[in-house]
Amino acid sequence: MNGARTAGIRGNGIKGTGKALMKKREQTLAGALGLLMGAGLVPAAMAQEPAAAEATPAEKVEASQSNAAASAAQTSAVTIALIQLMIKEGLISLDKAQALLDAAEREAAASRSRMQPAPSTTVRVPYVPETVKNQIREELRKEITEQAKAERWVAPGSVPGWVDRLEWGGDFRLRYHGDYLDSGNYPFQPDLQGINDDGGVTDTEGFPLINTTQDRQRLRYRGRLSLAAQVSEAVKVNFSLASGEDNGPVSTNKTLGDYMRKDAIWLDRAYIQARLAPGLELVGGRMANPFYSTELVWDTDLNPEGVALKGSFDLGGKDSGNTLFASAGAFPLQEYSTRSDRWLYAGQLGGSFDLGGAKAKLGLAYYDFQDVQSEKNAAGGSRLKDYTRPVLINQGNSVFNMRTDGLTTLAGLASEFRLVNLTAQVEVPLGDGKMVRVTGDYVKNVAFDQDEIDRLRDEPGGKGGDTGWQLKVAGGDAKVAQRHDWDLALAYRYIEPDAVLDVFNDSDFGVYGGTDLEGFVLEANYGVSANTWLGLKWLSSDTIERAPIASDVILLDLNARF
């Protein structure tokens, strides 16, 4: 009985103990599975918890990164503790435990690899709300726009500031040029420039001649382009390009009719202007003519080379209309390496005055041409003085043969030139933009010496002369700039042979220009459009002292400027 009770008790105890052990093992296994899932070693599908609501993609990414980080941190400690517990409870053998440890280590290593930071080349851009983006964009736009306006590189309708310091200009003229010569003209007028260009000619071979009897018609053009750069408040640099037959000083015309060959462009002006003080300016280079003058002395296309000082002074205030002016300059004519150079020294005083509506302008100038007179070679055929021949020579000035060999001829200038020039103008307004303008010009060569000319010639020759003058009356618009603007002018001109140098005055008067001429000039201009006009000029002249040569020159122009 005791044995049965004992057996029953043992049986009941054994039976109860086995159930308790099984329950304990189930609890341990459930805890182990939870730890395995927490460590990422058991799939989450084995969990018996209800499924959570579907997360958004961003939440899934965030949760995945968070779980991965936690899993990687817990793997080593939790997994080892769990496997030790399973061995202790007899759930797995040592071999299986080792296999689990190896698998756990591999998974931990893989997790650590996935958690490595992105390569340094990867750029991570944080999320920026759209409102913040718009605000940043607007602030940047305002800042850049303000800078652009200040520096003037993108503001609408504007250009960089340096462009405002450049001033472009120019003009174009298409011309019909007709030379009409009297059939009774003297036919054997020597070409003095041709003689000297050849280094002299042999008398027995004859002289080259200019055309004095054959009419000539030409189609010509003139093109000029100028640029002025305001370097600073006090300094300005100027350049001008121009067309032309050659590098002569007084013409920029180009004659058409040379089998379509390309034409040359010449540097017509290149000079600097520097303001030294209020009303005082230094000019240097190949410049616009700094002297108040007319075509009697200087051709309008002439641009002197050298340096000049110009000053002006307002009388009675800036707006009084009364101004005194003065100019002085030094201009090299010919530079020698071993001899004295040829120069022009010049000065002028004048003024502009308001006469109660009418305007007046007056200028008194002195021009001293140094060493332009040629020298005669010594008797016996010497040529040591040939270098004193003029580099440029035209028609009109008194000349002589520099050679003494009796066989050859080389043309030399017989007179010196020191000119006193008085120029005056009065302009009277007529209303509606119209005016009448009267201009008078008088020049006298105070260095002229007829006895010296006769001595150099050593033979009978034509009479010289030292005086020139011109009177011109003009009416119409002060400047032809718009459609229907117009002006008319009539002038009479008288120039004795040695009144001025014949290579620098008007090149159209008398066909070849020069001196020893008298005659009329009639001209008219009419505006056909803004800055575009037609021009007509008739120049009729006769020689004074030379053999008779009468000519009429007709110029018909289409002009445009910009």
C-alpha positions as CSV (number, residue, x, y, z in Angstrom):
1,M,0.0,0.0,0.0
2,N,2.8,2.3,0.8
3,G,4.5,1.2,-2.3
4,A,1.4,1.9,-4.4
5,R,1.0,5.3,-2.8
6,T,4.6,6.0,-3.4
7,A,4.3,4.8,-6.9
8,G,1.2,6.9,-7.4
9,I,2.8,9.8,-5.9
10,R,5.9,9.3,-8.0
11,G,3.8,8.7,-11.0
12,N,1.8,11.8,-10.3
13,G,5.0,13.8,-9.5
14,I,6.7,12.5,-12.6
15,K,3.7,13.3,-14.7
16,G,3.3,16.8,-13.2
17,T,7.0,17.5,-13.4
18,G,7.0,16.6,-17.1
19,K,4.2,18.9,-17.9
20,A,5.8,21.8,-16.0
21,L,9.1,21.1,-17.8
22,M,7.4,21.2,-21.2
23,K,5.6,24.4,-20.4
24,K,8.8,25.9,-19.2
25,R,10.6,24.9,-22.4
26,E,7.8,26.4,-24.5
27,Q,8.1,29.6,-22.6
28,T,11.9,29.6,-23.0
29,L,11.5,28.9,-26.7
30,A,9.0,31.7,-27.2
31,G,11.3,34.1,-25.4
32,A,14.2,32.8,-27.5
33,L,12.2,33.3,-30.7
34,G,11.4,36.9,-29.6
35,L,15.0,37.6,-29.0
36,L,16.0,36.0,-32.3
37,M,13.4,38.1,-34.2
38,G,14.7,41.2,-32.3
39,A,18.2,40.3,-33.4
40,G,17.1,39.8,-36.9
41,L,17.8,36.0,-36.9
42,V,14.3,34.8,-37.2
43,P,11.8,36.1,-39.9
44,A,9.2,38.5,-38.6
45,A,6.5,36.3,-40.3
46,M,6.9,33.8,-37.3
47,A,5.5,36.5,-35.0
48,Q,1.9,36.0,-33.9
49,E,1.1,39.7,-33.2
50,P,-1.6,41.4,-35.3
51,A,-0.2,43.1,-38.5
52,A,0.2,46.9,-38.1
53,A,-1.2,49.4,-40.6
54,E,0.7,49.8,-43.8
55,A,3.5,52.4,-43.5
56,T,4.4,55.0,-46.1
57,P,7.6,54.5,-48.1
58,A,9.4,57.2,-46.2
59,E,8.3,55.6,-42.9
60,K,9.4,52.2,-44.1
61,V,12.9,53.6,-45.0
62,E,13.2,55.4,-41.7
63,A,12.0,52.3,-39.7
64,S,14.4,50.0,-41.7
65,Q,17.3,52.3,-41.0
66,S,16.4,52.5,-37.3
67,N,15.8,48.7,-36.9
68,A,19.0,48.0,-38.8
69,A,21.0,50.2,-36.5
70,A,19.4,48.6,-33.3
71,S,19.9,45.1,-34.7
72,A,23.5,45.7,-35.5
73,A,24.1,47.0,-32.0
74,Q,22.4,44.1,-30.2
75,T,23.4,41.2,-32.3
76,S,26.6,40.2,-30.5
77,A,25.4,40.4,-26.9
78,V,21.8,39.2,-27.3
79,T,22.6,36.4,-29.7
80,I,25.4,34.9,-27.6
81,A,23.2,35.1,-24.4
82,L,20.3,33.4,-26.2
83,I,22.4,30.5,-27.5
84,Q,23.9,29.9,-24.1
85,L,20.4,29.8,-22.6
86,M,19.3,27.3,-25.2
87,I,22.3,25.0,-24.5
88,K,21.6,25.2,-20.8
89,E,18.0,24.2,-21.2
90,G,19.0,21.4,-23.5
91,L,17.1,22.7,-26.5
92,I,20.1,22.5,-28.9
93,S,23.4,20.6,-29.0
94,L,26.8,22.3,-28.9
95,D,27.3,21.7,-32.6
96,K,24.1,23.4,-33.5
97,A,24.8,26.2,-31.1
98,Q,28.2,26.8,-32.8
99,A,26.5,26.8,-36.2
100,L,24.0,29.5,-34.9
101,L,26.9,31.5,-33.5
102,D,28.7,31.4,-36.9
103,A,25.5,32.4,-38.7
104,A,24.8,35.2,-36.2
105,E,28.4,36.5,-36.7
106,R,28.0,36.5,-40.5
107,E,24.7,38.4,-40.3
108,A,26.2,40.9,-37.9
109,A,29.1,41.5,-40.3
110,A,26.7,42.0,-43.2
111,S,24.6,44.4,-41.2
112,R,27.7,46.4,-40.2
113,S,28.7,46.6,-43.9
114,R,25.2,47.9,-44.8
115,M,25.5,50.6,-42.2
116,Q,28.8,51.9,-43.5
117,P,28.6,55.6,-44.5
118,A,28.1,56.5,-48.1
119,P,31.2,57.3,-50.2
120,S,32.6,60.8,-50.0
121,T,31.5,61.5,-53.6
122,T,27.8,61.1,-52.6
123,V,26.0,64.4,-52.0
124,R,23.2,64.2,-49.6
125,V,20.6,67.0,-50.1
126,P,18.2,67.5,-47.2
127,Y,14.6,68.2,-47.9
128,V,13.8,71.9,-48.3
129,P,10.2,73.0,-48.2
130,E,8.9,74.7,-51.4
131,T,8.1,77.9,-49.6
132,V,11.7,78.1,-48.3
133,K,13.0,77.5,-51.9
134,N,10.8,80.3,-53.3
135,Q,12.1,82.7,-50.6
136,I,15.7,81.9,-51.3
137,R,15.1,82.2,-55.0
138,E,13.6,85.7,-54.6
139,E,16.3,86.9,-52.4
140,L,19.0,85.8,-54.9
141,R,17.1,87.4,-57.8
142,K,17.0,90.7,-56.0
143,E,20.6,90.6,-55.0
144,I,21.9,89.7,-58.5
145,T,19.6,92.3,-60.2
146,E,20.9,95.1,-57.9
147,Q,24.5,94.1,-58.7
148,A,23.7,94.0,-62.4
149,K,22.1,97.4,-62.4
150,A,25.0,98.9,-60.5
151,E,27.5,97.4,-62.9
152,R,25.2,97.9,-65.9
153,W,25.6,94.4,-67.4
154,V,22.1,93.0,-67.5
155,A,19.7,95.9,-66.9
156,P,17.2,96.2,-69.7
157,G,18.1,98.7,-72.4
158,S,21.6,99.3,-71.0
159,V,25.1,98.3,-71.8
160,P,28.3,98.1,-69.8
161,G,29.5,101.4,-68.5
162,W,32.7,101.5,-70.6
163,V,30.7,101.5,-73.8
164,D,29.3,104.9,-72.8
165,R,32.9,106.2,-73.0
166,L,33.1,105.3,-76.7
167,E,31.7,107.6,-79.4
168,W,31.5,106.3,-82.9
169,G,31.0,108.5,-86.0
170,G,31.6,108.8,-89.7
171,D,30.3,109.7,-93.0
172,F,30.1,108.5,-96.6
173,R,30.1,110.6,-99.8
174,L,29.4,109.4,-103.4
175,R,30.6,112.0,-105.9
176,Y,30.4,112.7,-109.6
177,H,33.6,114.8,-110.3
178,G,33.8,116.6,-113.7
179,D,36.8,118.6,-114.8
180,Y,36.0,120.8,-117.8
181,L,39.0,122.5,-119.4
182,D,39.1,125.3,-121.9
183,S,40.4,124.2,-125.3
184,G,42.6,127.3,-125.5
185,N,44.6,126.4,-122.3
186,Y,48.4,126.3,-122.5
187,P,49.1,122.6,-123.2
188,F,52.7,122.3,-121.9
189,Q,52.4,122.8,-118.2
190,P,55.1,120.7,-116.4
191,D,54.2,118.2,-113.8
192,L,56.5,119.4,-111.0
193,Q,55.7,116.5,-108.7
194,G,56.5,114.0,-111.4
195,I,59.8,115.7,-112.1
196,N,60.9,115.5,-108.5
197,D,59.5,112.0,-108.0
198,D,61.9,110.9,-110.8
199,G,64.8,112.6,-109.0
200,G,65.0,115.1,-111.8
201,V,64.7,114.8,-115.6
202,T,67.0,115.2,-118.6
203,D,66.0,118.3,-120.5
204,T,66.4,116.6,-123.9
205,E,63.9,113.9,-122.9
206,G,61.3,116.4,-122.1
207,F,59.2,117.1,-119.0
208,P,56.2,115.1,-117.8
209,L,53.1,117.3,-118.3
210,I,49.8,117.7,-116.5
211,N,46.5,117.6,-118.4
212,T,45.2,121.1,-119.2
213,T,43.0,120.5,-122.3
214,Q,41.2,117.2,-122.0
215,D,37.9,117.1,-120.0
216,R,37.6,114.4,-117.4
217,Q,34.7,112.7,-115.6
218,R,35.1,110.5,-112.6
219,L,33.0,108.6,-110.1
220,R,34.5,108.8,-106.7
221,Y,33.7,108.1,-103.1
222,R,34.9,109.1,-99.6
223,G,34.4,107.0,-96.5
224,R,35.5,107.9,-93.0
225,L,35.0,106.2,-89.6
226,S,35.9,107.8,-86.3
227,L,36.2,106.6,-82.7
228,A,36.6,108.8,-79.7
229,A,37.3,107.1,-76.3
230,Q,36.9,109.1,-73.1
231,V,39.7,107.5,-71.1
232,S,39.1,109.6,-68.0
233,E,37.4,112.8,-67.1
234,A,40.4,114.8,-68.4
235,V,41.8,112.5,-71.2
236,K,40.3,111.6,-74.6
237,V,41.8,109.5,-77.4
238,N,40.6,109.8,-81.0
239,F,41.1,107.7,-84.1
240,S,39.8,108.1,-87.7
241,L,40.1,105.9,-90.7
242,A,39.6,107.2,-94.3
243,S,39.6,106.2,-97.9
244,G,42.0,107.8,-100.4
245,E,44.0,107.4,-103.6
246,D,47.3,107.7,-101.7
247,N,48.7,109.1,-98.5
248,G,48.6,112.7,-99.7
249,P,47.7,115.3,-97.0
250,V,44.6,116.9,-98.5
251,S,42.3,114.4,-100.1
252,T,40.4,111.3,-99.0
253,N,38.7,110.7,-102.4
254,K,39.0,107.3,-104.1
255,T,38.3,107.1,-107.9
256,L,36.4,104.1,-109.1
257,G,37.6,102.3,-112.2
258,D,40.6,100.1,-111.5
259,Y,39.2,96.6,-112.5
260,M,37.5,96.1,-109.1
261,R,40.7,95.9,-107.1
262,K,40.4,96.4,-103.4
263,D,40.9,99.8,-102.0
264,A,43.3,101.0,-99.3
265,I,42.2,102.4,-95.9
266,W,44.4,105.1,-94.3
267,L,44.9,106.2,-90.7
268,D,43.5,109.8,-91.1
269,R,43.6,110.8,-87.4
270,A,45.2,109.5,-84.3
271,Y,45.6,111.9,-81.4
272,I,45.2,112.5,-77.7
273,Q,43.4,115.4,-75.9
274,A,44.4,116.1,-72.3
275,R,42.8,118.8,-70.2
276,L,45.5,120.4,-68.2
277,A,43.2,123.0,-66.5
278,P,39.8,124.4,-67.0
279,G,39.9,125.9,-70.5
280,L,43.4,124.6,-71.3
281,E,44.0,121.5,-73.4
282,L,47.0,119.7,-74.9
283,V,46.5,117.9,-78.2
284,G,49.1,115.6,-79.7
285,G,49.3,113.3,-82.7
286,R,47.7,113.5,-86.1
287,M,44.9,115.8,-85.2
288,A,41.9,117.8,-86.5
289,N,43.0,121.3,-87.5
290,P,43.3,123.3,-84.3
291,F,43.1,126.6,-86.1
292,Y,40.1,128.7,-87.2
293,S,40.5,129.0,-91.0
294,T,39.0,128.5,-94.4
295,E,40.0,126.7,-97.6
296,L,42.1,129.7,-98.6
297,V,44.9,128.5,-96.4
298,W,44.0,124.9,-95.3
299,D,42.0,122.2,-97.2
300,T,39.1,120.9,-95.0
301,D,40.6,117.4,-95.2
302,L,44.0,118.4,-93.8
303,N,44.9,116.9,-90.4
304,P,48.2,118.4,-89.1
305,E,50.7,116.2,-87.3
306,G,52.4,117.5,-84.1
307,V,51.4,119.0,-80.8
308,A,49.2,121.9,-80.0
309,L,48.1,123.8,-76.9
310,K,44.5,125.2,-77.0
311,G,42.9,127.6,-74.5
312,S,39.6,129.4,-74.1
313,F,38.3,131.9,-71.7
314,D,34.6,133.0,-71.2
315,L,34.0,136.7,-70.9
316,G,31.1,137.6,-68.7
317,G,30.2,134.1,-67.7
318,K,29.8,130.7,-69.4
319,D,26.5,131.6,-71.0
320,S,27.4,135.0,-72.2
321,G,28.3,133.9,-75.7
322,N,31.6,135.8,-75.5
323,T,34.8,133.7,-75.6
324,L,38.4,134.4,-76.2
325,F,40.5,131.6,-77.6
326,A,44.1,130.9,-78.4
327,S,46.1,128.1,-80.1
328,A,49.8,127.4,-80.5
329,G,51.4,124.4,-82.1
330,A,54.6,122.8,-83.5
331,F,54.3,120.5,-86.5
332,P,57.2,118.5,-88.1
333,L,57.0,118.7,-91.9
334,Q,60.1,116.6,-92.7
335,E,62.5,114.8,-90.4
336,Y,66.1,114.2,-91.3
337,S,68.6,112.0,-89.5
338,T,71.7,114.2,-90.2
339,R,70.2,117.7,-91.2
340,S,68.0,120.3,-89.7
341,D,64.3,119.2,-89.8
342,R,61.6,121.2,-91.5
343,W,58.9,122.5,-89.1
344,L,55.7,124.5,-89.0
345,Y,55.3,126.7,-85.9
346,A,51.9,128.3,-85.6
347,G,49.8,130.4,-83.3
348,Q,46.4,132.1,-83.3
349,L,44.4,134.5,-81.1
350,G,40.7,135.1,-81.5
351,G,37.3,135.3,-80.1
352,S,33.6,134.6,-80.5
353,F,31.1,137.3,-79.6
354,D,27.4,137.7,-79.1
355,L,26.2,140.9,-80.8
356,G,22.7,140.9,-79.5
357,G,21.3,138.0,-81.6
358,A,24.0,138.1,-84.3
359,K,27.2,136.2,-83.8
360,A,30.7,137.1,-84.7
361,K,34.0,135.2,-84.8
362,L,37.5,136.5,-85.4
363,G,40.9,134.8,-85.6
364,L,44.4,136.2,-86.3
365,A,47.0,133.5,-87.0
366,Y,50.7,133.4,-87.8
367,Y,52.2,130.4,-89.6
368,D,56.0,130.1,-89.8
369,F,57.2,127.3,-92.2
370,Q,60.9,126.6,-91.3
371,D,63.4,125.7,-94.0
372,V,61.0,124.9,-96.8
373,Q,62.8,127.1,-99.4
374,S,65.1,125.1,-101.6
375,E,68.8,125.9,-102.2
376,K,70.6,126.0,-105.6
377,N,73.4,123.6,-106.2
378,A,76.9,125.0,-106.7
379,A,78.0,125.7,-110.2
380,G,79.6,122.9,-112.2
381,G,76.9,120.3,-111.7
382,S,77.0,119.7,-108.0
383,R,73.9,117.9,-106.5
384,L,74.7,118.3,-102.8
385,K,71.7,120.5,-102.3
386,D,69.2,118.2,-104.0
387,Y,67.9,117.1,-100.6
388,T,66.4,120.6,-100.1
389,R,63.8,120.0,-102.9
390,P,60.2,119.9,-101.7
391,V,58.9,116.4,-100.9
392,L,55.4,117.6,-102.1
393,I,54.9,120.3,-104.7
394,N,51.7,121.4,-106.6
395,Q,50.9,124.1,-109.1
396,G,51.3,127.8,-108.4
397,N,54.2,128.5,-106.1
398,S,57.3,130.2,-107.6
399,V,59.9,127.5,-108.5
400,F,63.4,127.3,-110.0
401,N,65.8,124.7,-111.4
402,M,68.1,123.5,-108.6
403,R,70.5,121.9,-111.0
404,T,73.4,123.8,-112.6
405,D,74.7,121.2,-115.1
406,G,72.6,122.6,-117.9
407,L,71.3,119.1,-118.7
408,T,68.8,118.2,-116.0
409,T,66.0,119.9,-114.1
410,L,64.9,119.4,-110.5
411,A,62.2,121.7,-109.1
412,G,62.8,123.8,-106.0
413,L,60.6,126.2,-104.0
414,A,61.9,129.8,-104.6
415,S,60.1,131.5,-101.7
416,E,60.1,131.3,-98.0
417,F,56.7,131.2,-96.2
418,R,55.7,133.1,-93.1
419,L,52.0,133.8,-93.3
420,V,49.8,136.3,-91.4
421,N,46.1,135.2,-91.7
422,L,43.0,137.1,-90.6
423,T,39.7,135.3,-90.7
424,A,36.4,136.9,-89.7
425,Q,32.7,135.8,-89.8
426,V,29.4,137.3,-88.9
427,E,26.2,135.3,-88.7
428,V,22.7,136.9,-88.5
429,P,19.7,134.7,-87.6
430,L,16.6,135.1,-89.8
431,G,14.1,133.0,-87.8
432,D,12.8,129.4,-88.3
433,G,16.4,128.1,-88.0
434,K,17.6,130.1,-91.0
435,M,20.6,132.5,-91.1
436,V,22.9,134.6,-93.3
437,R,26.6,134.2,-92.8
438,V,29.4,136.3,-94.3
439,T,33.0,135.1,-94.0
440,G,36.1,137.0,-95.0
441,D,39.6,135.6,-95.1
442,Y,42.9,137.4,-95.9
443,V,46.4,136.0,-96.0
444,K,49.8,137.7,-96.7
445,N,53.2,135.9,-96.9
446,V,55.5,138.4,-95.1
447,A,58.6,136.4,-96.1
448,F,58.0,136.8,-99.9
449,D,61.0,138.4,-101.7
450,Q,60.8,138.9,-105.4
451,D,64.5,139.7,-105.7
452,E,65.4,136.5,-104.0
453,I,63.2,134.5,-106.4
454,D,64.8,136.2,-109.4
455,R,68.3,135.4,-108.0
456,L,67.5,131.7,-107.6
457,R,66.0,131.5,-111.1
458,D,69.0,133.2,-112.7
459,E,66.8,133.6,-115.7
460,P,63.6,135.4,-116.7
461,G,60.6,134.0,-114.9
462,G,57.0,134.7,-114.0
463,K,56.1,137.2,-111.4
464,G,55.3,136.0,-107.9
465,G,52.8,137.4,-105.4
466,D,52.3,137.3,-101.6
467,T,48.6,138.0,-101.1
468,G,45.4,136.0,-101.0
469,W,41.8,136.7,-100.0
470,Q,38.3,135.3,-100.1
471,L,34.8,136.6,-99.5
472,K,31.9,134.2,-99.0
473,V,28.2,134.8,-98.4
474,A,26.0,131.8,-97.3
475,G,22.3,131.5,-96.3
476,G,19.9,128.9,-95.2
477,D,20.0,126.4,-92.4
478,A,23.1,126.6,-90.2
479,K,23.5,122.8,-90.6
480,V,21.8,120.6,-93.2
481,A,20.7,117.7,-90.9
482,Q,17.0,117.0,-91.7
483,R,14.8,116.6,-94.7
484,H,14.1,119.8,-96.5
485,D,17.0,121.6,-94.8
486,W,19.0,123.7,-97.3
487,D,21.8,126.2,-97.7
488,L,23.4,128.2,-100.5
489,A,26.8,129.9,-100.7
490,L,28.7,132.0,-103.2
491,A,32.4,132.9,-102.8
492,Y,35.1,134.8,-104.7
493,R,38.7,133.7,-104.2
494,Y,42.0,135.3,-105.2
495,I,45.3,133.6,-104.4
496,E,48.6,135.0,-105.7
497,P,51.4,132.5,-106.5
498,D,53.3,132.6,-103.1
499,A,50.5,133.7,-100.8
500,V,50.3,130.2,-99.2
501,L,52.0,126.8,-99.7
502,D,50.2,125.2,-102.7
503,V,50.2,121.7,-101.3
504,F,47.9,122.4,-98.3
505,N,45.1,124.6,-99.5
506,D,41.8,123.6,-101.4
507,S,42.6,120.7,-103.7
508,D,39.5,121.1,-105.9
509,F,39.9,124.8,-106.9
510,G,41.5,125.0,-110.3
511,V,41.3,121.2,-111.1
512,Y,44.6,120.5,-109.3
513,G,44.3,123.0,-106.5
514,G,47.2,125.2,-105.6
515,T,47.8,128.9,-106.0
516,D,48.1,131.5,-108.7
517,L,44.3,131.3,-109.2
518,E,41.2,133.5,-109.0
519,G,37.6,132.7,-109.5
520,F,34.1,131.8,-108.1
521,V,32.7,129.0,-106.0
522,L,29.0,128.4,-106.0
523,E,27.6,125.6,-103.8
524,A,24.2,124.3,-102.6
525,N,23.0,121.5,-100.2
526,Y,19.6,120.0,-99.7
527,G,18.5,117.5,-97.1
528,V,16.7,114.5,-98.5
529,S,16.4,112.6,-95.2
530,A,17.8,112.8,-91.7
531,N,21.6,113.2,-91.9
532,T,21.4,112.6,-95.7
533,W,21.7,115.3,-98.3
534,L,22.6,116.2,-101.8
535,G,25.4,118.7,-102.6
536,L,26.3,120.6,-105.7
537,K,29.4,122.7,-106.1
538,W,30.7,124.6,-109.1
539,L,34.3,126.0,-109.0
540,S,35.3,128.2,-111.9
541,S,38.9,129.5,-112.0
542,D,41.7,131.1,-114.1
543,T,45.4,131.5,-113.6
544,I,46.8,134.9,-112.6
545,E,50.5,135.0,-113.5
546,R,51.2,131.6,-115.2
547,A,50.4,130.7,-118.7
548,P,46.6,130.8,-119.2
549,I,44.6,127.8,-117.9
550,A,40.8,128.1,-117.4
551,S,38.8,125.4,-115.8
552,D,35.4,124.6,-114.4
553,V,34.9,121.8,-111.8
554,I,31.5,120.3,-111.2
555,L,31.0,118.2,-108.0
556,L,27.6,116.4,-107.4
557,D,27.5,114.6,-104.1
558,L,25.3,112.2,-102.1
559,N,26.3,112.5,-98.5
560,A,25.3,110.6,-95.4
561,R,26.7,110.9,-91.8
562,F,26.2,109.0,-88.6
